[in-house]
Amino acid sequence: MTWVIRLLVAGFATLFIIIGVRAMLDPQSIISQFELGRQRATGLSAIRADMGGFFISGGLAALVGLLPGRREWLLGAAAMVALAFTGRAFGLMSDPLTANIAQSMIIEAIAVVLLVASFAILNPRRREALAAEQAEAAERERLAAEQNDIALQNASDGQRDRDLAQPIV
């Protein structure tokens, strides 16, 4: 289960990093994708810095969160995406919902759920608890098998005692 979560988070992070790198290296592609209109030097700089920085830092935070002992970074990435979602939600108060906005909000909502869920699933205490439960289950199985062996031995001993108690004819 954890490897699936790690793979999904890594996919999300990679997507964000790719978008961020595109924003920095080719802001025109971002301008058309996000319907930003014609930009001059200041606007292109803002796209490179703000959008590029947002997407790359969110993706890197998610990747760092996959490292052992660093899962808190997943919440940082989730907070960034949740704030982006919140900004879009505020926009809906004055702007119409378009297909691109809906698509972005769906992706952001899924990303937030994924990141928060991965934070919970990758909890080291949870892994320790699962390992303890598995150890307890294995111990219960061993004790049950031991009790079964003892019962079979007692049955065998009882049969032997009955056989010995019989007179030899």
Backbone as JSON, one array per atom type, in Angstrom:
{
  "sequence": "MTWVIRLLVAGFATLFIIIGVRAMLDPQSIISQFELGRQRATGLSAIRADMGGFFISGGLAALVGLLPGRREWLLGAAAMVALAFTGRAFGLMSDPLTANIAQSMIIEAIAVVLLVASFAILNPRRREALAAEQAEAAERERLAAEQNDIALQNASDGQRDRDLAQPIV",
  "N": [[0.81, -1.19, 0.0], [1.91, 1.25, 0.85], [3.84, 1.73, -1.08], [2.33, 2.29, -3.32], [1.1, 4.69, -2.6], [3.41, 6.26, -2.31], [4.28, 6.24, -4.97], [2.16, 7.58, -6.26], [2.32, 10.12, -5.03], [4.88, 10.84, -5.87], [4.38, 11.01, -8.6], [2.56, 13.17, -8.68], [4.27, 15.16, -7.69], [6.23, 15.21, -9.68], [4.72, 16.08, -11.89], [4.04, 18.68, -11.01], [6.62, 19.81, -10.8], [7.44, 19.7, -13.47], [5.57, 21.47, -14.64], [6.35, 23.78, -13.3], [9.01, 24.11, -14.19], [8.52, 24.46, -16.9], [7.13, 26.9, -16.73], [9.21, 28.57, -15.96], [11.12, 28.27, -18.01], [9.72, 28.43, -20.43], [7.6, 30.59, -20.54], [5.56, 31.38, -22.25], [4.12, 29.1, -22.98], [2.79, 28.57, -20.62], [1.28, 30.86, -20.41], [-0.59, 30.52, -22.46], [-1.76, 28.09, -21.66], [-2.91, 28.72, -19.17], [-4.52, 30.78, -19.87], [-3.65, 33.53, -19.75], [-3.27, 35.79, -21.25], [-1.7, 38.42, -23.21], [1.63, 39.16, -22.29], [4.12, 41.36, -21.0], [7.54, 42.18, -20.22], [7.56, 42.39, -17.37], [5.32, 40.87, -16.63], [6.03, 38.37, -17.73], [8.26, 37.86, -16.15], [7.02, 37.62, -13.66], [5.48, 35.35, -14.1], [7.49, 33.45, -14.5], [8.83, 33.59, -12.02], [6.81, 33.54, -9.91], [4.77, 31.59, -10.63], [6.42, 29.53, -11.59], [8.09, 29.18, -9.35], [6.17, 28.49, -7.39], [5.08, 26.02, -8.34], [7.38, 24.4, -8.61], [8.45, 24.46, -5.98], [6.31, 23.32, -4.55], [6.22, 20.74, -5.7], [8.83, 19.82, -5.05], [8.68, 19.91, -2.26], [6.79, 17.91, -1.81], [8.24, 15.69, -2.74], [10.41, 15.68, -0.93], [8.95, 15.1, 1.34], [8.55, 12.41, 1.05], [10.8, 11.23, 1.94], [12.43, 9.34, 4.53], [11.45, 10.21, 7.8], [10.69, 12.77, 7.13], [8.07, 13.4, 6.59], [6.4, 15.52, 7.26], [6.72, 17.51, 5.42], [4.96, 16.88, 3.43], [2.56, 17.91, 4.31], [3.1, 20.6, 4.09], [3.28, 20.89, 1.3], [0.66, 20.15, 0.72], [-0.72, 22.25, 1.94], [0.06, 24.41, 0.35], [-1.13, 23.74, -2.12], [-3.78, 23.61, -1.31], [-4.23, 26.28, -0.67], [-4.02, 27.41, -3.21], [-6.28, 26.25, -4.36], [-8.19, 27.46, -2.75], [-7.9, 30.13, -3.55], [-8.87, 29.92, -6.16], [-11.5, 29.23, -5.57], [-12.41, 31.59, -4.32], [-12.28, 33.2, -6.55], [-14.42, 32.24, -7.99], [-16.54, 33.55, -6.95], [-16.8, 35.89, -8.28], [-16.16, 35.42, -10.91], [-16.97, 33.45, -13.83], [-17.34, 29.87, -13.85], [-15.12, 27.96, -15.64], [-14.17, 25.36, -17.97], [-11.4, 24.91, -17.77], [-10.84, 26.02, -15.25], [-12.4, 24.39, -13.6], [-11.16, 21.91, -14.09], [-8.58, 22.43, -13.06], [-9.26, 22.87, -10.36], [-10.27, 20.38, -9.63], [-7.99, 18.75, -9.92], [-6.37, 19.98, -8.01], [-7.86, 19.52, -5.67], [-7.8, 16.71, -5.53], [-5.05, 16.39, -5.27], [-4.57, 17.59, -2.76], [-6.01, 15.87, -1.06], [-4.62, 13.48, -1.57], [-2.02, 14.16, -0.65], [-2.45, 14.74, 2.09], [-3.54, 12.31, 2.93], [-1.38, 10.63, 2.36], [0.44, 11.61, 4.21], [-0.75, 10.65, 6.57], [-0.78, 7.87, 6.09], [1.9, 7.22, 5.72], [2.88, 7.41, 8.26], [5.19, 6.83, 10.77], [4.54, 5.73, 13.25], [2.22, 4.41, 12.66], [3.19, 2.4, 10.99], [4.75, 1.05, 12.86], [2.74, 0.21, 14.6], [1.32, -1.48, 12.89], [3.29, -3.42, 12.45], [3.55, -4.38, 15.05], [0.97, -5.45, 15.42], [1.05, -7.47, 13.48], [3.09, -9.05, 14.57], [1.86, -9.81, 16.96], [-0.27, -11.3, 15.91], [1.15, -13.37, 14.69], [2.29, -14.5, 16.97], [-0.05, -15.34, 18.31], [-0.91, -17.3, 16.49], [1.24, -19.08, 16.7], [0.98, -19.85, 19.4], [-1.55, -21.05, 19.3], [-1.02, -23.18, 17.58], [0.82, -24.54, 19.16], [-0.81, -25.21, 21.36], [-2.56, -26.87, 20.05], [-0.8, -28.92, 19.32], [-0.16, -29.83, 21.89], [-2.67, -30.74, 22.72], [-3.06, -32.81, 20.87], [-0.9, -34.44, 21.63], [-1.67, -35.05, 24.26], [-3.99, -36.48, 23.73], [-2.88, -38.62, 22.38], [-1.22, -39.64, 24.41], [-3.21, -40.36, 26.22], [-4.48, -42.4, 24.8], [-2.37, -44.22, 24.68], [-2.07, -44.76, 27.42], [-4.52, -45.99, 27.91], [-4.22, -48.21, 26.3], [-2.08, -49.46, 27.59], [-3.27, -50.08, 29.97], [-4.9, -52.14, 29.38], [-5.33, -55.62, 29.77], [-2.94, -58.1, 28.82], [-3.61, -60.6, 26.6]],
  "CA": [[0.0, 0.0, 0.0], [2.71, 2.47, 0.95], [4.56, 2.0, -2.33], [1.36, 2.92, -4.23], [0.99, 6.09, -2.15], [4.66, 6.94, -2.67], [4.29, 6.41, -6.42], [1.19, 8.64, -6.59], [2.88, 11.41, -4.59], [5.99, 11.14, -6.78], [3.77, 11.44, -9.86], [2.07, 14.53, -8.46], [5.43, 16.04, -7.56], [6.85, 15.33, -11.0], [3.85, 16.94, -12.68], [4.22, 20.06, -10.55], [7.96, 20.28, -11.16], [7.43, 19.92, -14.92], [4.84, 22.72, -14.89], [7.19, 24.87, -12.81], [10.15, 24.29, -15.11], [7.94, 25.08, -18.11], [6.85, 28.31, -16.43], [10.46, 29.31, -15.93], [11.85, 28.22, -19.28], [8.85, 28.76, -21.56], [6.39, 31.18, -19.96], [4.5, 31.5, -23.26], [3.26, 27.91, -22.91], [1.95, 28.74, -19.43], [0.35, 31.94, -20.74], [-1.71, 29.96, -23.23], [-2.43, 27.04, -20.87], [-3.7, 29.31, -18.1], [-5.28, 31.87, -20.46], [-3.21, 34.74, -19.07], [-3.23, 36.94, -22.16], [-0.38, 38.91, -23.62], [2.45, 39.65, -21.19], [5.38, 42.01, -21.32], [8.68, 41.7, -19.42], [7.19, 42.25, -15.96], [4.4, 39.73, -16.53], [6.8, 37.15, -17.96], [9.08, 37.65, -14.96], [6.12, 37.14, -12.6], [5.12, 33.96, -14.41], [8.67, 32.62, -14.22], [9.14, 33.57, -10.59], [5.7, 33.15, -9.04], [4.2, 30.29, -11.0], [7.51, 28.54, -11.6], [8.49, 28.92, -7.97], [5.09, 27.78, -6.69], [4.97, 24.63, -8.77], [8.6, 23.65, -8.29], [8.57, 24.26, -4.53], [5.29, 22.34, -4.14], [6.68, 19.41, -6.12], [9.99, 19.42, -4.25], [8.22, 19.64, -0.89], [6.16, 16.58, -1.81], [9.3, 14.68, -2.85], [11.12, 15.64, 0.35], [8.05, 14.44, 2.27], [8.63, 10.96, 0.88], [12.02, 10.75, 2.59], [12.19, 8.9, 5.91], [11.52, 11.24, 8.82], [10.4, 14.1, 6.57], [6.7, 13.38, 6.07], [5.74, 16.8, 7.52], [6.78, 18.29, 4.19], [3.75, 16.58, 2.67], [1.53, 18.86, 4.74], [3.46, 21.89, 3.5], [2.85, 20.84, -0.1], [-0.81, 20.14, 0.74], [-1.17, 23.61, 2.28], [0.25, 25.25, -0.84], [-2.16, 23.41, -3.11], [-5.07, 24.0, -0.73], [-4.36, 27.73, -0.82], [-4.31, 27.66, -4.62], [-7.68, 25.88, -4.52], [-8.96, 28.51, -2.08], [-7.87, 31.28, -4.43], [-9.81, 29.67, -7.26], [-12.85, 29.28, -5.01], [-12.73, 33.01, -4.18], [-12.51, 33.71, -7.9], [-15.75, 31.83, -8.46], [-17.55, 34.49, -6.45], [-16.95, 37.0, -9.23], [-15.88, 34.97, -12.27], [-17.67, 32.21, -14.16], [-16.6, 28.61, -13.83], [-14.8, 27.44, -16.98], [-13.66, 23.99, -17.96], [-10.03, 24.93, -17.26], [-10.87, 26.26, -13.81], [-12.93, 23.17, -12.98], [-10.11, 20.89, -14.18], [-7.54, 22.78, -12.09], [-9.77, 22.66, -9.0], [-10.36, 18.94, -9.39], [-6.62, 18.28, -9.72], [-5.9, 20.5, -6.73], [-8.57, 18.82, -4.59], [-7.24, 15.36, -5.47], [-3.68, 16.51, -4.76], [-4.63, 17.85, -1.32], [-6.42, 14.61, -0.4], [-3.5, 12.55, -1.7], [-0.91, 14.56, 0.22], [-2.83, 14.57, 3.49], [-3.66, 10.86, 3.16], [-0.03, 10.05, 2.39], [1.0, 11.98, 5.51], [-1.3, 9.72, 7.56], [-0.41, 6.49, 5.78], [3.34, 7.05, 5.89], [3.17, 7.67, 9.66], [6.03, 5.75, 11.32], [3.81, 5.06, 14.35], [1.27, 3.49, 12.03], [3.97, 1.24, 10.56], [5.11, 0.32, 14.08], [1.53, -0.44, 15.09], [1.03, -2.61, 12.0], [4.29, -4.45, 12.73], [3.19, -4.98, 16.34], [-0.22, -6.28, 15.17], [1.49, -8.66, 12.76], [3.83, -9.87, 15.52], [0.87, -10.4, 17.86], [-1.0, -12.33, 15.16], [2.06, -14.5, 14.53], [2.4, -15.13, 18.29], [-1.31, -16.06, 18.54], [-0.89, -18.5, 15.65], [2.21, -20.01, 17.28], [0.38, -20.4, 20.62], [-2.64, -21.94, 18.9], [-0.4, -24.4, 17.05], [1.4, -25.22, 20.32], [-1.91, -25.8, 22.11], [-3.05, -27.99, 19.23], [0.18, -30.01, 19.47], [-0.32, -30.37, 23.24], [-3.92, -31.51, 22.73], [-2.8, -34.07, 20.14], [-0.01, -35.25, 22.46], [-2.48, -35.56, 25.37], [-4.86, -37.52, 23.17], [-2.01, -39.77, 22.1], [-0.83, -40.2, 25.71], [-4.39, -41.0, 26.78], [-4.68, -43.67, 24.09], [-1.3, -45.12, 25.12], [-2.39, -45.18, 28.78], [-5.62, -46.95, 27.82], [-3.66, -49.45, 25.74], [-1.27, -50.12, 28.61], [-4.14, -50.56, 31.04], [-5.56, -53.35, 28.91], [-4.54, -56.83, 30.07], [-2.43, -58.81, 27.66], [-4.29, -61.88, 26.55]],
  "C": [[0.86, 1.26, 0.0], [3.45, 2.77, -0.35], [3.63, 2.63, -3.36], [1.22, 4.4, -3.89], [2.25, 6.86, -2.55], [4.72, 7.2, -4.18], [3.33, 7.52, -6.85], [1.72, 10.02, -6.21], [4.04, 11.8, -5.51], [5.47, 11.59, -8.14], [3.25, 12.86, -9.78], [3.24, 15.51, -8.43], [6.1, 16.26, -8.91], [6.04, 16.23, -11.91], [4.04, 18.4, -12.29], [5.59, 20.61, -10.95], [8.05, 20.55, -12.66], [6.72, 21.22, -15.26], [5.69, 23.91, -14.45], [8.37, 25.16, -13.71], [9.67, 24.92, -16.42], [7.66, 26.56, -17.9], [8.12, 29.14, -16.45], [11.14, 29.4, -17.3], [11.02, 28.66, -20.48], [7.55, 29.37, -21.04], [5.25, 31.33, -20.97], [3.57, 30.29, -23.23], [2.32, 28.0, -21.71], [0.89, 29.81, -19.69], [-0.85, 31.38, -21.5], [-2.47, 28.92, -22.43], [-3.36, 27.64, -19.82], [-4.47, 30.55, -18.57], [-4.94, 33.22, -19.82], [-3.15, 35.97, -19.98], [-1.81, 37.38, -22.43], [0.36, 39.52, -22.43], [3.69, 40.36, -21.71], [6.43, 41.51, -20.32], [8.3, 41.47, -17.96], [6.27, 41.05, -15.75], [5.12, 38.41, -16.74], [7.68, 36.83, -16.75], [8.23, 37.09, -13.82], [5.72, 35.69, -12.84], [6.29, 33.05, -14.07], [8.88, 32.47, -12.71], [8.0, 32.98, -9.76], [5.15, 31.77, -9.38], [5.27, 29.2, -11.01], [7.91, 28.16, -10.19], [7.44, 28.14, -7.2], [5.08, 26.3, -7.05], [6.22, 23.82, -8.42], [8.72, 23.42, -6.79], [7.52, 23.28, -4.01], [5.69, 20.92, -4.49], [7.86, 18.93, -5.3], [9.61, 19.12, -2.81], [7.57, 18.26, -0.8], [7.22, 15.48, -1.9], [10.09, 14.56, -1.55], [10.27, 14.91, 1.39], [8.05, 12.93, 2.15], [9.87, 10.37, 1.55], [11.72, 10.33, 4.02], [12.39, 10.06, 6.9], [11.19, 12.64, 8.34], [8.95, 14.23, 6.1], [5.94, 14.67, 6.32], [5.73, 17.68, 6.28], [5.57, 18.04, 3.31], [2.63, 17.55, 3.03], [1.82, 20.26, 4.21], [3.02, 21.96, 2.05], [1.32, 20.87, -0.17], [-1.35, 21.54, 1.03], [-1.03, 24.53, 1.08], [-0.85, 25.01, -1.86], [-3.54, 23.8, -2.6], [-5.28, 25.52, -0.84], [-4.63, 28.11, -2.27], [-5.79, 27.36, -4.9], [-8.58, 26.97, -3.91], [-9.02, 29.78, -2.94], [-8.83, 31.12, -5.6], [-11.25, 29.75, -6.76], [-13.3, 30.73, -4.8], [-13.03, 33.62, -5.55], [-13.89, 33.37, -8.42], [-16.86, 32.75, -7.96], [-17.8, 35.62, -7.46], [-16.77, 36.58, -10.68], [-16.66, 33.69, -12.56], [-16.74, 31.0, -14.07], [-16.39, 28.15, -15.27], [-14.29, 26.02, -16.85], [-12.24, 23.94, -17.41], [-9.98, 25.14, -15.76], [-11.36, 25.0, -13.09], [-11.86, 22.07, -12.98], [-9.01, 21.18, -13.15], [-8.0, 22.53, -10.67], [-9.88, 21.18, -8.66], [-8.97, 18.37, -9.11], [-6.1, 18.73, -8.36], [-6.57, 19.77, -5.56], [-8.02, 17.4, -4.43], [-5.84, 15.4, -4.87], [-3.69, 16.74, -3.25], [-5.0, 16.57, -0.57], [-5.28, 13.6, -0.44], [-2.39, 12.89, -0.72], [-1.24, 14.38, 1.7], [-2.96, 13.08, 3.83], [-2.28, 10.21, 3.23], [0.68, 10.41, 3.69], [0.53, 10.98, 6.58], [-0.81, 8.3, 7.33], [1.08, 6.24, 6.0], [3.81, 7.35, 7.31], [4.01, 6.53, 10.23], [5.35, 5.02, 12.48], [2.82, 4.06, 13.79], [2.0, 2.23, 11.58], [4.36, 0.38, 11.76], [3.9, -0.43, 14.62], [1.17, -1.65, 14.22], [2.02, -3.75, 12.25], [3.97, -5.16, 14.05], [1.96, -5.89, 16.19], [0.17, -7.57, 14.46], [2.26, -9.6, 13.69], [2.88, -10.56, 16.5], [0.1, -11.51, 17.17], [-0.13, -13.57, 14.99], [2.21, -15.24, 15.86], [1.12, -15.91, 18.63], [-1.35, -17.36, 17.73], [0.07, -19.54, 16.22], [1.64, -20.66, 18.54], [-0.75, -21.37, 20.29], [-2.07, -23.26, 18.37], [0.2, -25.21, 18.2], [0.31, -25.9, 21.14], [-2.49, -26.99, 21.35], [-2.11, -29.18, 19.36], [0.04, -30.66, 20.84], [-1.59, -31.22, 23.32], [-3.74, -32.84, 22.01], [-1.91, -35.0, 20.96], [-0.78, -35.86, 23.63], [-3.41, -36.67, 24.89], [-4.06, -38.78, 22.91], [-1.59, -40.45, 23.39], [-2.01, -40.93, 26.34], [-4.65, -42.34, 26.11], [-3.63, -44.68, 24.53], [-1.6, -45.64, 26.52], [-3.52, -46.2, 28.77], [-5.11, -48.28, 27.27], [-2.84, -50.19, 26.77], [-2.12, -50.69, 29.74], [-4.87, -51.84, 30.65], [-4.69, -54.58, 29.27], [-4.08, -57.52, 28.77], [-3.02, -60.22, 27.7], [-3.5, -62.85, 25.71]]
}
